[in-house]
């Protein structure tokens, strides 16, 4: 897991800073982002390995999700991102179906502390997603989808977002573990 910069450690909501995309990635930058996406499942699994039920039920910050909700959210979110990638590659004019991640995090399967199914989802989705991403051309990365709340976005942008997203939520868990002495 990438260490947190000192300047942003105090912001528990955004421990690695807010997402800040570049206009378009170079092949080298994309390869690095895809490598980050590839590492997410095992990095998250390592962060939660050995945590007790009580620890998994601990919010990473006041008013924040529990560790288990963070992991379960990642399964939901990354599954959606993978499918959005596939739709953008196979449909012209694809419009993203947004979802309310806060409401999803309150559903029984997200509030439970057994994160094994979500870790399995992350492993499977990332194996497929990374395999697909490593085959894409520059034109494929430029393919767009329309997000009703964000407007047009490219696969390139989505890859950057999810390279950040895995580090972002990993830092939530790592920061809590450090602050709690786990």
Secondary structure, DSSP 4 states (H G I P E B T S, - for coil): -PPPPGGGTT-STTTT------SS--HHHHHHHHHHHHHHHHHHHHHHTT--HHHHTSBSSTTS-BHHHHHHHHHHHHHHHHHHHHHHHH-TT-EE----HHHHHHSHHHHSS--HHHHHHHHHHHHHHHHHHTT--HHHHT-EEEETTTEEEEHHHHHHHHHHHHHHHHHHHHHHHHHHT-
